[in-house]
């Protein structure tokens, strides 16, 4: 592992500030379903950079910022205009505009590189490793210029979000409602696009135009998987962005060495780290994570199968002769057709004392009989309700009633009974318990 130096510290700080500035605005792009707009602007500002270089012959931040912001606004206007005039969906409009402007930018950059100090690869991939070498003195301390500009951009974005939180929130969630209460949704759209363009150009020096989209979108998308509250989402996205920058640099200077290679691009590893965090959250998020959803689906499947077993055994007891043996596993498999979930459901019922297993057969205990009776009652009340109140044919109500019985509590059951006149028999002339 390489020794950590103060240069590494400044690289991480600069990366954190750039990533956090991007992530903050990225939340609103994700909520507006305009993630690709960030990609469009991050690529489309290249002509603005090239023109600024050609006109001024300088890599000064002010010229870069003005050029990028102007082209960023032009991109937003062209996308919106093409979307409204052509009938194309917004994604297609973005694709047409940003690829065209990006190509123009690359051509101009190539031409500009012959006259000014302009490296196309730095524009595309960033040069965060070199940022500690370009410093300015503040209160006697040498501070990387990129860190200062990124910090300023982050503070500006924080100020805007804090000052106009309500406007940005309502225009992101419901532009029509915003318009009706006097908030100009279009104006705030272009304000946001302007800030995205400015943030993009500030981040260029650190992560480049290709990777800035990762910092704009991935932390916000990750936060969106963890919460539905905007305020919490903003905080989480900042944490994810900072963590991605830290892990990215650590990974860039350590992981390649494990395999005998030299250290690699920190900006690239930042994007990789952000993606890895996203994947981890996608798998493990308590509510929207894949594993939690699979576990919830499994829980629901077992619960429904358990209910089906209780209902089947209760109905079996209604019609079976006194000397009939207990239903066995093949009988349950044929009647319920629950597949994989049958055995786990049976095991749970036996363990909880709802079903008694003896000699390979199954029967309801007293507690199981009560639960089975309640399920059958719900089922037959639903059949009565569907026939009497909704005009269903008696032959067609079983499937719908079977789906509804699993989600019927005692209060709803009583309302069904009252609505149908407390029937004693269902449409199939079976007794309602």
C-alpha positions in Angstrom: 0.0 0.0 0.0 1.3 3.4 -0.9 2.1 5.9 1.9 -0.5 8.5 2.5 0.7 12.1 2.0 -0.8 15.6 2.3 -1.3 15.5 -1.5 -3.6 12.5 -1.1 -5.6 14.5 1.6 -6.1 17.4 -0.8 -7.1 15.1 -3.6 -9.7 13.5 -1.4 -11.0 16.9 -0.1 -11.2 18.2 -3.7 -13.0 15.1 -4.8 -15.4 15.3 -1.9 -16.3 18.9 -2.5 -16.8 18.3 -6.3 -18.9 15.2 -5.7 -21.0 16.8 -3.0 -21.7 19.9 -5.2 -22.9 17.7 -8.0 -24.9 15.3 -5.8 -26.9 18.1 -4.2 -28.3 19.2 -7.5 -28.5 15.7 -8.7 -31.4 15.0 -6.3 -33.6 17.4 -8.2 -32.7 15.8 -11.5 -33.6 12.4 -10.2 -36.9 13.6 -8.8 -37.8 15.3 -12.0 -36.9 12.2 -14.0 -34.4 14.2 -15.9 -31.2 12.3 -15.0 -30.1 12.3 -18.6 -30.3 16.1 -18.6 -27.3 16.2 -16.3 -25.5 13.9 -18.8 -26.6 16.2 -21.7 -25.4 19.3 -20.0 -22.1 17.7 -18.8 -21.3 16.8 -22.4 -22.9 19.7 -24.2 -20.9 22.4 -22.4 -17.7 21.3 -24.3 -18.4 23.8 -27.1 -18.6 26.6 -24.5 -15.2 25.6 -23.1 -13.7 25.4 -26.5 -15.1 28.7 -27.6 -13.9 30.3 -24.3 -10.4 28.9 -24.9 -10.3 30.1 -28.6 -11.6 33.6 -27.7 -9.5 34.3 -24.6 -6.6 31.9 -25.1 -6.8 31.2 -21.4 -7.9 28.5 -19.1 -9.2 31.0 -16.6 -12.1 29.8 -14.6 -14.3 32.8 -15.3 -14.1 32.3 -19.1 -14.7 28.6 -18.7 -17.7 29.2 -16.4 -19.3 31.8 -18.6 -18.9 29.6 -21.7 -20.2 26.5 -20.0 -23.2 28.2 -18.4 -24.3 29.8 -21.7 -24.1 26.5 -23.6 -25.7 24.7 -20.7 -28.7 27.1 -20.9 -28.7 26.7 -24.7 -28.8 22.9 -24.2 -31.8 23.1 -21.9 -33.6 25.5 -24.2 -32.9 23.3 -27.3 -34.0 20.1 -25.5 -37.2 21.8 -24.3 -37.9 23.3 -27.7 -37.3 20.0 -29.6 -39.4 18.1 -27.1 -42.4 20.4 -27.6 -42.1 21.0 -31.4 -41.1 17.6 -32.7 -43.2 15.2 -30.6 -40.1 13.2 -29.6 -39.9 12.0 -26.0 -37.6 14.0 -23.7 -34.9 11.3 -23.7 -34.7 11.3 -27.5 -34.6 15.1 -27.6 -31.7 15.1 -25.1 -29.9 12.5 -27.1 -30.1 14.5 -30.3 -29.0 17.7 -28.7 -26.2 16.6 -26.4 -24.5 14.3 -28.9 -24.5 17.0 -31.6 -23.1 19.6 -29.2 -20.6 17.1 -27.7 -19.3 16.3 -31.2 -18.9 20.0 -32.0 -17.1 20.5 -28.7 -14.6 17.7 -29.4 -13.9 19.2 -32.8 -13.3 22.7 -31.4 -11.2 21.3 -28.5 -9.0 19.5 -31.0 -8.5 22.8 -32.9 -8.0 24.8 -29.7 -5.4 22.4 -28.4 -3.1 23.6 -31.2 -3.1 27.1 -29.9 -3.7 27.0 -26.2 -2.9 24.8 -23.3 -5.8 22.4 -23.6 -5.7 18.7 -23.1 -8.8 16.9 -24.4 -8.2 13.9 -22.2 -8.3 16.1 -19.1 -11.6 17.6 -20.2 -13.0 14.2 -20.7 -11.5 12.3 -17.7 -10.4 15.0 -15.3 -7.0 15.5 -13.6 -7.8 15.4 -9.9 -4.4 14.0 -9.1 -2.8 17.3 -10.3 -5.1 19.7 -8.5 -2.8 19.9 -5.4 -0.1 21.3 -7.6 -2.1 24.4 -8.7 -2.4 26.3 -5.4 -3.3 29.8 -4.2 -2.4 31.4 -0.9 -5.2 32.0 1.6 -4.3 33.4 5.0 -0.8 32.1 4.6 -1.8 28.6 3.6 -1.3 27.0 0.2 -4.7 25.7 -0.9 -5.5 24.0 -4.2 -7.4 26.3 -6.5 -9.8 23.4 -7.5 -10.6 22.8 -3.8 -11.5 26.5 -3.4 -13.7 26.6 -6.5 -15.4 23.3 -5.6 -16.0 24.6 -2.1 -17.5 27.8 -3.4 -19.7 25.9 -5.8 -20.9 23.6 -3.0 -21.7 26.6 -0.7 -23.5 28.3 -3.5 -25.6 25.2 -4.2 -26.3 24.8 -0.5 -27.4 28.4 -0.2 -29.7 28.1 -3.2 -31.3 24.9 -1.9 -31.7 26.4 1.6 -33.2 29.7 0.3 -35.5 28.2 -2.3 -36.2 24.8 -0.8 -40.0 25.1 -1.1 -39.8 26.3 -4.8 -37.4 23.6 -5.9 -39.4 20.9 -4.0 -42.8 21.7 -5.4 -41.6 22.2 -8.9 -39.8 18.9 -8.8 -42.8 16.9 -7.5 -45.7 18.7 -9.1 -45.0 21.5 -11.7 -48.7 21.9 -12.4 -49.5 22.6 -8.8 -46.6 25.0 -8.6 -48.0 27.0 -11.5 -51.5 27.1 -9.9 -50.1 28.6 -6.7 -48.1 31.2 -8.5 -44.6 29.5 -8.7 -43.2 29.7 -12.2 -42.1 26.1 -12.8 -40.4 27.0 -16.1 -38.3 29.7 -14.5 -37.1 27.3 -11.7 -36.4 24.7 -14.4 -33.9 27.0 -16.1 -32.5 28.2 -12.7 -31.7 24.6 -11.9 -30.2 24.0 -15.3 -28.0 27.0 -14.9 -26.7 25.8 -11.6 -26.2 22.3 -13.1 -24.1 23.8 -15.9 -22.0 25.9 -13.4 -21.5 22.9 -11.2 -20.5 20.8 -14.1 -17.8 23.1 -15.3 -16.4 23.5 -11.8 -16.2 19.7 -11.5 -14.6 19.3 -14.9 -11.1 19.9 -13.5 -11.6 17.2 -10.9 -13.6 14.4 -12.5 -14.0 15.4 -16.2 -17.1 15.7 -18.4 -17.6 11.9 -18.7 -17.5 11.1 -15.0 -19.3 14.2 -13.7 -22.6 12.5 -14.6 -21.8 9.7 -12.1 -21.4 12.4 -9.3 -24.6 14.1 -10.5 -26.8 11.0 -10.5 -25.5 8.0 -8.6 -25.4 9.5 -5.1 -28.9 10.9 -5.5 -30.2 7.7 -7.0 -28.6 5.8 -4.0 -30.3 8.2 -1.5 -33.6 7.7 -3.3 -33.5 4.0 -2.5 -33.1 4.7 1.2 -35.8 7.4 1.8 -38.9 9.1 0.5 -38.2 12.4 2.3 -36.4 15.1 0.3 -34.6 16.6 3.2 -33.2 13.2 4.2 -32.4 12.4 0.6 -30.3 15.5 0.3 -28.3 14.6 3.4 -27.8 11.0 2.4 -26.7 11.9 -1.1 -24.0 14.3 0.3 -22.7 11.4 2.6 -22.6 9.0 -0.3 -20.8 11.5 -2.5 -18.2 12.2 0.1 -17.7 8.4 0.8 -17.4 7.7 -2.9 -14.6 10.3 -3.2 -12.7 8.8 -0.2 -13.1 5.2 -1.2 -12.4 6.1 -4.8 -9.0 7.6 -4.0 -8.1 4.8 -1.6 -9.0 2.2 -4.2 -7.1 4.1 -7.0 -3.8 3.9 -5.0 -4.2 0.5 -3.5 -6.3 -2.0 -5.5 -4.2 -1.9 -8.7 -1.1 -2.6 -6.7 -2.6 -5.9 -5.4 -2.5 -7.1 -9.0 0.9 -5.8 -9.9 -0.3 -2.7 -11.7 0.4 1.0 -11.1 -2.1 3.3 -9.4 -5.0 4.4 -11.6 -7.4 7.3 -12.1 -8.9 8.6 -8.9 -11.9 10.1 -10.8 -12.6 6.8 -12.4 -12.4 5.0 -9.1 -14.7 7.6 -7.6 -17.4 6.6 -10.1 -16.7 2.9 -9.5 -17.0 3.5 -5.7 -20.2 5.4 -6.2 -21.5 2.5 -8.3 -20.5 0.0 -5.8 -22.3 1.8 -3.0 -25.4 2.0 -5.2 -25.3 -1.7 -5.9 -24.9 -2.4 -2.1 -27.9 -0.2 -1.3 -29.9 -1.7 -4.2 -29.4 -5.1 -2.6 -29.7 -4.2 1.1 -32.0 -1.2 1.3 -34.6 -1.9 4.0 -37.6 -0.9 1.8 -36.6 -0.9 -1.8 -33.6 -3.2 -1.7 -33.7 -6.4 -3.8 -33.0 -8.7 -0.9 -35.6 -7.1 1.3 -38.2 -7.2 -1.5 -37.4 -10.9 -2.1 -37.7 -11.6 1.6 -41.0 -9.7 1.8 -42.3 -11.7 -1.2 -41.2 -14.9 0.4 -42.9 -13.9 3.7 -46.2 -13.1 1.8 -46.0 -16.3 -0.2 -45.5 -18.4 3.0 -48.4 -16.5 4.8 -50.8 -17.0 1.9 -49.8 -20.7 1.6 -50.3 -21.0 5.4 -53.8 -19.5 5.1 -54.6 -21.9 2.2 -53.5 -24.9 4.2 -55.7 -23.8 7.2 -58.7 -23.2 4.8 -58.2 -26.5 3.1 -58.0 -28.5 6.3 -61.1 -26.7 7.7 -63.1 -27.4 4.5 -61.9 -31.0 4.6 -63.2 -31.4 8.1 -66.6 -30.0 7.0 -67.2 -32.7 4.3 -65.0 -35.6 5.2 -66.6 -38.7 6.9 -65.8 -39.3 10.5 -63.6 -42.3 9.7 -61.7 -40.5 7.0 -58.0 -40.3 7.5 -55.9 -37.2 7.7 -54.9 -35.4 4.5 -51.3 -36.2 3.7 -48.7 -34.1 1.9 -49.6 -35.3 -1.6 -53.2 -34.3 -0.9 -52.1 -30.8 0.1 -49.8 -30.5 -2.9 -52.7 -31.4 -5.2 -55.2 -29.2 -3.6 -53.1 -26.1 -2.9 -50.4 -26.1 -5.6 -48.2 -23.9 -3.7 -45.0 -25.4 -5.0 -41.9 -24.6 -3.0 -43.7 -22.7 -0.3 -45.9 -25.6 0.9 -43.3 -27.2 3.1 -42.1 -24.0 4.8 -45.7 -23.1 5.5 -46.5 -26.5 6.9 -43.4 -26.4 9.2 -44.4 -23.0 10.5 -48.0 -24.1 11.2 -46.8 -27.2 13.1 -44.3 -25.1 15.1 -46.9 -22.5 16.0 -49.4 -25.2 17.1 -51.9 -24.5 14.4 -51.6 -27.9 12.7 -50.9 -31.3 14.3 -48.8 -33.8 12.3 -49.2 -37.5 13.0 -48.4 -40.6 11.0 -47.7 -38.5 7.9 -51.1 -36.8 8.0 -52.2 -33.3 9.1 -55.1 -32.0 11.1 -56.1 -28.7 12.7 -55.6 -28.0 16.3 -58.1 -25.9 18.3 -56.2 -22.7 17.4 -55.9 -23.9 13.8 -59.6 -24.6 13.6 -60.4 -21.1 14.8 -58.1 -19.6 12.2 -59.4 -21.8 9.4 -63.0 -21.0 10.3 -62.2 -17.3 10.1 -60.6 -17.7 6.7 -63.5 -19.7 5.3 -65.9 -17.2 6.7 -64.1 -14.4 5.0 -64.0 -16.3 1.7 -67.7 -17.1 1.7 -68.7 -13.6 2.7 -66.7 -12.2 -0.2 -68.4 -14.6 -2.5 -71.8 -13.4 -1.3 -70.8 -9.7 -1.5 -69.4 -10.1 -5.0 -72.6 -11.8 -6.2 -75.2 -9.7 -4.4 -73.6 -6.3 -4.7 -71.3 -6.4 -7.7 -73.3 -8.8 -9.9 -70.7 -11.5 -10.2 -71.8 -14.9 -11.4 -71.5 -17.6 -8.7 -69.2 -19.6 -10.9 -66.7 -16.8 -11.2 -66.3 -15.5 -7.7 -64.0 -18.1 -6.2 -60.7 -16.8 -7.6 -61.5 -13.2 -6.5 -62.7 -14.2 -3.1 -59.6 -16.4 -2.6 -57.4 -13.4 -3.2 -59.4 -11.1 -0.9 -59.7 -13.5 2.0 -56.0 -13.2 2.9 -56.3 -9.4 3.5 -59.6 -9.3 5.4 -59.5 -8.3 9.1 -62.4 -8.8 11.6 -63.8 -5.3 11.1 -64.0 -5.7 7.3 -65.5 -9.1 7.8 -68.3 -7.7 9.9 -69.0 -4.9 7.4 -69.2 -7.6 4.6 -71.7 -9.5 6.7 -73.8 -6.5 7.4 -73.7 -5.4 3.8 -75.0 -8.8 2.6 -77.7 -9.1 5.3 -75.8 -11.6 7.6 -76.2 -14.5 5.2 -76.1 -18.1 6.4 -75.1 -19.6 3.1 -72.8 -18.5 0.3 -73.8 -18.4 -3.4 -72.8 -22.1 -3.6 -75.2 -23.1 -0.8 -72.3 -23.7 1.6 -72.7 -22.7 5.3 -71.0 -19.5 6.3 -69.3 -20.2 9.7 
